């Protein structure tokens, strides 16, 4: 039978997840509001 407490102690998060998280925070990503403003500006 698995000892979940022991398995949780061994758990280490993937480095890839941390790398992705940093990349997302560093990027200046457009959200829906930015896109809608751009479309509205183009129609004026």
Secondary structure, 3 states (H helix, E strand, C coil): CCCHHHHHHHCCCCHHHHHHHHHHHHCCCCCHHHHHHHHHHHHC
